[in-house]
Each structure stands twice: as structure tokens, then as C-alpha cells.
């Protein structure tokens, strides 16, 4: 009991610290007035005939954004004039609707005021070969009608499900993607990238080792870890921090 109390206090202190140093992140606002404007990150389909696959992440709405991001997947087949978006939206559950939605829209809109970033992008023939696999994996998502903010299943659980099913993506979800480690009643699986090995107890405790993610430890849904290519620390709330001061491997042509 004493250890649990100490861990809880440390996490609280960490949360307050991060909220102090990130005043412009995840700012509280009314959802109906928060911006959903495009960020200008997605290639224009009218001038981009090649196939495109993108994975986006943005700080979650309101106070949740201090702890976690919301992720989604967007694809555009070759010569297509629009993007198809795959994502889980939790509040649809309140209307007794499936939380998994697949629809055509602008892929890089702000997530209720919070600027998205591209977590992964693939183009051309490589992307075209993955789009059907992504669609198939998304439609087989086992929690299409279930949603739990913490520890999952949530939007990051969905993105990790697709990534595990399509390991060619080699997606390295950041530690702020809380829910990516949720495996349901399974204890052992591949890491969210679809490579390596992961052990997880309902997304609350576990670890993973992977050539894509490096090494991560999960405590109460918060991930701590180290990546080696390129070298980086993975911290809860803060995210991935590159270790720029370390020497980088030299690639000879």
C-alpha cells in the first residue's frame, strides 16, 4: 500500500510539472467552438496522384491532452480524389453507436483545437500495397463497439491493432499513445509495431522489446523506455525525446 501511494504521488508531481511546462498544449476549451481546421500536413489529392498512407496524432481534448494523444489513420489510393479516415471516437458510445468510424474527409484537421503531427507517412507503390491490408485490419477490429478512456480499448488501441496486423507499416507509436498496450484478455503479443514481443496485463502493466520501438516498460498505462534507432528516451506525458548529443551511426554510400 505504501508503494502504491508513493507511485501515485510521483505521478501526480510529474503531471503538475508537465502541465506547467506545456501551457500551450491541450488547452481547455469548449468542444463546439474548438478548431477543426486543416493543418496543411496532408498532400492535396488534386495534385498528388500517388498513393498516400499517413498516421496522425494530436493531443486529446481538454485535460486528457496533458496525458495522452488521439491517433487516427488516413489513406489515399493512387489517383483517388479524397482520403479515407479510420479512427475510434469515444463519445459515439454515448449515442449507442459503434465507436469505429470509416469515412472520407480532410485527414489533417486539428483535433478540437490541438495541432496534429504526422507519426508515419508512406507514399507511392509501397503505400498502395498497404491500403487494402489496413482496410481489412480495421474492419476486423474486435472493439468496434467498445470504448474505455483508460487503459483501453480506445483510439490508440485501434491504431495499434491495425499496426500489429500490418507490420510493414513499422509504426512506432509514442508513449503518449495511452491504450496502445491494451491486449484485452491476452497477455502476450507482438509489440504495437507488429514486431518483437510484448507482455501486457490489460494495458496496466507490462513491457515490450522490439527492433522498431526499442524497450518500453508500462506502469498504470504510462510508458517509459529507450529507443536506439535513433537514440531517444520515451517518457509519459512528454513523449519521445531524441538524444541528439549521442553520435549517430555513419552510413556509407
C-alpha positions as CSV (number, residue, x, y, z in Angstrom):
1,X,0.0,0.0,0.0
2,X,2.8,2.4,0.8
3,X,4.5,1.7,-2.5
4,X,1.2,2.4,-4.4
5,X,0.9,5.7,-2.5
6,X,4.5,6.7,-3.4
7,X,4.0,5.9,-7.1
8,X,0.7,7.9,-7.1
9,X,2.3,10.9,-5.6
10,X,5.2,10.8,-8.0
11,X,2.8,10.5,-11.0
12,X,0.9,13.5,-9.6
13,X,4.0,15.6,-9.3
14,X,5.1,14.6,-12.8
15,X,1.7,15.6,-14.2
16,X,1.7,19.0,-12.5
17,X,5.3,19.6,-13.8
18,X,4.3,18.8,-17.3
19,X,1.2,21.0,-17.1
20,X,3.5,23.8,-16.0
21,X,6.0,23.5,-18.8
22,X,3.4,22.9,-21.5
23,X,0.9,25.8,-21.1
24,X,0.1,25.9,-24.8
25,X,-0.7,22.2,-25.1
26,X,-4.1,20.6,-24.7
27,X,-5.6,23.9,-23.7
28,X,-9.1,23.6,-22.2
29,X,-11.9,24.8,-24.5
30,X,-15.5,24.2,-25.5
31,X,-15.7,21.3,-28.0
32,X,-18.3,23.1,-30.1
33,X,-16.0,26.1,-30.6
34,X,-12.7,24.3,-30.8
35,X,-11.0,24.5,-34.2
36,X,-11.3,21.6,-36.7
37,X,-9.4,23.4,-39.4
38,X,-6.9,21.5,-41.6
39,X,-3.3,21.9,-40.6
40,X,-1.8,21.7,-44.1
41,X,0.1,18.5,-43.5
42,X,-1.7,16.2,-46.0
43,X,-0.8,16.3,-49.7
44,X,-3.5,17.7,-51.9
45,X,-5.2,14.8,-53.7
46,X,-5.8,17.1,-56.7
47,X,-2.0,17.5,-57.2
48,X,-0.8,14.2,-55.7
49,X,-1.7,11.2,-57.9
50,X,0.5,8.7,-55.9
51,X,-0.9,6.7,-53.1
52,X,-0.5,8.0,-49.5
53,X,-0.7,6.4,-46.1
54,X,-0.5,8.7,-43.0
55,X,-0.9,8.1,-39.3
56,X,-1.7,11.2,-37.3
57,X,-1.6,12.0,-33.6
58,X,-2.8,15.1,-31.7
59,X,-3.2,15.9,-28.0
60,X,-6.5,14.6,-26.7
61,X,-9.3,17.1,-25.9
62,X,-9.4,19.1,-22.7
63,X,-7.4,17.9,-19.6
64,X,-6.9,14.5,-21.2
65,X,-4.4,16.1,-23.6
66,X,-1.9,16.6,-20.8
67,X,-1.6,12.8,-20.5
68,X,-2.3,11.3,-23.9
69,X,-2.8,11.8,-27.7
70,X,-5.6,10.7,-30.0
71,X,-4.4,8.9,-33.1
72,X,-6.0,8.1,-36.5
73,X,-5.1,6.6,-39.9
74,X,-5.7,8.2,-43.3
75,X,-5.2,6.6,-46.7
76,X,-5.5,7.7,-50.3
77,X,-5.1,5.1,-53.1
78,X,-3.3,6.1,-56.3
79,X,-5.4,8.6,-58.4
80,X,-8.0,8.9,-55.7
81,X,-9.5,12.4,-55.2
82,X,-10.1,12.0,-51.4
83,X,-8.8,10.5,-48.2
84,X,-10.4,7.7,-46.2
85,X,-10.0,8.1,-42.5
86,X,-10.1,5.3,-39.9
87,X,-10.4,6.2,-36.3
88,X,-12.2,5.5,-33.0
89,X,-14.3,8.3,-31.5
90,X,-15.2,7.5,-27.9
91,X,-18.2,9.8,-27.4
92,X,-20.2,7.9,-30.1
93,X,-20.7,5.3,-27.5
94,X,-23.0,7.7,-25.6
95,X,-25.3,7.5,-28.6
96,X,-25.2,3.7,-28.7
97,X,-23.2,3.9,-32.0
98,X,-20.1,2.0,-33.0
99,X,-17.0,3.9,-31.9
100,X,-15.1,2.8,-35.0
101,X,-15.8,5.1,-37.9
102,X,-14.5,4.9,-41.6
103,X,-15.3,8.0,-43.7
104,X,-13.9,10.3,-46.3
105,X,-12.7,13.7,-45.2
106,X,-9.7,16.0,-44.9
107,X,-7.2,13.9,-42.9
108,X,-5.2,16.5,-41.1
109,X,-7.8,18.5,-39.2
110,X,-7.0,19.8,-35.8
111,X,-8.3,17.6,-33.0
112,X,-10.6,20.1,-31.3
113,X,-8.0,22.8,-31.2
114,X,-4.9,20.7,-30.9
115,X,-2.5,20.6,-33.8
116,X,-1.9,17.1,-35.3
117,X,1.5,15.7,-36.2
118,X,2.4,13.0,-38.7
119,X,3.6,9.9,-36.9
120,X,4.2,7.9,-40.1
121,X,3.9,8.5,-43.8
122,X,4.4,6.2,-46.8
123,X,3.8,7.1,-50.5
124,X,3.8,5.5,-53.9
125,X,3.7,1.8,-54.6
126,X,4.7,0.9,-51.1
127,X,1.7,2.8,-49.7
128,X,-0.7,1.4,-52.4
129,X,0.3,-2.2,-51.4
130,X,-0.7,-1.5,-47.7
131,X,-4.0,0.2,-48.2
132,X,-6.1,-2.9,-48.7
133,X,-4.4,-4.5,-45.7
134,X,-5.1,-1.5,-43.5
135,X,-8.8,-1.6,-44.5
136,X,-9.1,-5.3,-43.8
137,X,-7.4,-5.0,-40.4
138,X,-9.6,-2.0,-39.4
139,X,-12.8,-3.8,-40.3
140,X,-11.7,-6.8,-38.1
141,X,-11.1,-4.6,-35.0
142,X,-12.6,-6.5,-32.1
143,X,-13.7,-3.5,-30.1
144,X,-15.6,-1.6,-32.7
145,X,-18.5,-1.0,-30.2
146,X,-16.4,-0.7,-27.0
147,X,-14.5,2.3,-25.6
148,X,-12.7,3.0,-22.3
149,X,-10.6,6.1,-22.0
150,X,-8.1,4.2,-19.7
151,X,-6.5,1.8,-20.0
152,X,-8.3,0.9,-23.2
153,X,-9.7,0.0,-25.6
154,X,-9.6,3.5,-27.1
155,X,-8.4,5.2,-30.2
156,X,-4.8,4.2,-29.7
157,X,-5.8,0.6,-29.1
158,X,-7.3,0.7,-32.6
159,X,-4.3,2.2,-34.2
160,X,-2.0,-0.3,-32.5
161,X,-4.4,-3.1,-33.7
162,X,-4.0,-2.1,-37.3
163,X,-0.3,-1.6,-36.9
164,X,0.1,-5.1,-35.4
165,X,-1.9,-6.5,-38.3
166,X,0.1,-4.6,-40.9
167,X,3.7,-4.9,-39.6
168,X,5.0,-3.5,-42.9
169,X,4.0,0.0,-41.6
170,X,6.7,-0.3,-38.9
171,X,4.8,2.3,-36.8
172,X,6.4,3.4,-33.6
173,X,3.6,4.9,-31.5
174,X,4.8,7.4,-28.9
175,X,4.5,6.7,-25.2
176,X,1.7,9.3,-25.0
177,X,-0.5,7.0,-27.1
178,X,-2.1,5.5,-23.9
179,X,-4.1,2.5,-24.8
180,X,-1.7,1.1,-27.4
181,X,-0.6,-1.6,-25.0
182,X,-4.1,-2.9,-24.2
183,X,-4.4,-6.5,-25.4
184,X,-7.7,-7.4,-23.8
185,X,-7.5,-10.9,-22.2
186,X,-4.3,-11.8,-24.0
187,X,-1.1,-11.5,-22.0
188,X,1.4,-11.9,-24.9
189,X,1.5,-10.5,-28.4
190,X,3.7,-8.6,-30.8
191,X,4.6,-5.0,-29.9
192,X,2.3,-2.4,-31.5
193,X,4.6,-2.2,-34.5
194,X,3.9,-5.9,-35.2
195,X,7.4,-6.9,-34.4
196,X,9.2,-8.1,-31.3
197,X,7.4,-9.3,-28.2
198,X,5.1,-7.6,-25.7
199,X,3.7,-8.8,-22.3
200,X,0.8,-6.7,-21.0
201,X,-1.8,-7.1,-18.2
202,X,-4.8,-5.2,-19.6
203,X,-2.6,-2.3,-20.6
204,X,-1.8,-1.5,-17.0
205,X,1.5,-3.3,-16.5
206,X,4.0,-4.9,-18.8
207,X,6.9,-4.5,-21.1
208,X,7.9,-4.8,-24.7
209,X,11.1,-5.3,-26.7
210,X,11.2,-4.6,-30.5
211,X,13.6,-3.5,-33.2
212,X,11.1,-0.7,-34.0
213,X,10.1,0.5,-30.5
214,X,13.2,-0.4,-28.5
215,X,12.5,-1.3,-24.9
216,X,9.4,0.0,-23.1
217,X,8.0,-0.5,-19.6
218,X,4.4,0.1,-18.8
219,X,3.0,1.1,-15.4
220,X,-0.6,2.0,-15.0
221,X,-0.8,2.7,-18.7
222,X,2.2,5.1,-18.7
223,X,5.2,4.1,-20.8
224,X,8.8,4.6,-20.1
225,X,11.5,3.4,-22.5
226,X,14.6,3.8,-24.6
227,X,14.8,3.6,-28.4
228,X,18.1,3.0,-30.2
229,X,17.4,4.0,-33.8
230,X,17.7,6.9,-33.5
231,X,18.6,7.1,-29.8
232,X,15.8,8.5,-27.8
233,X,14.1,8.5,-24.4
234,X,10.4,7.7,-24.2
235,X,8.6,9.4,-21.3
236,X,5.0,9.5,-20.2
237,X,3.1,12.8,-20.7
238,X,6.1,14.3,-22.5
239,X,6.6,11.8,-25.3
240,X,9.7,10.9,-27.3
241,X,12.8,13.0,-26.8
242,X,15.7,12.5,-29.2
243,X,19.2,12.2,-27.7
244,X,20.8,14.5,-30.2
245,X,24.1,14.7,-28.3
246,X,24.8,11.0,-28.9
247,X,26.9,10.1,-32.0
248,X,24.8,8.8,-34.9
249,X,25.8,5.8,-37.0
250,X,27.6,6.7,-40.2
251,X,26.0,5.2,-43.3
252,X,28.5,4.7,-46.2
253,X,27.2,5.1,-49.8
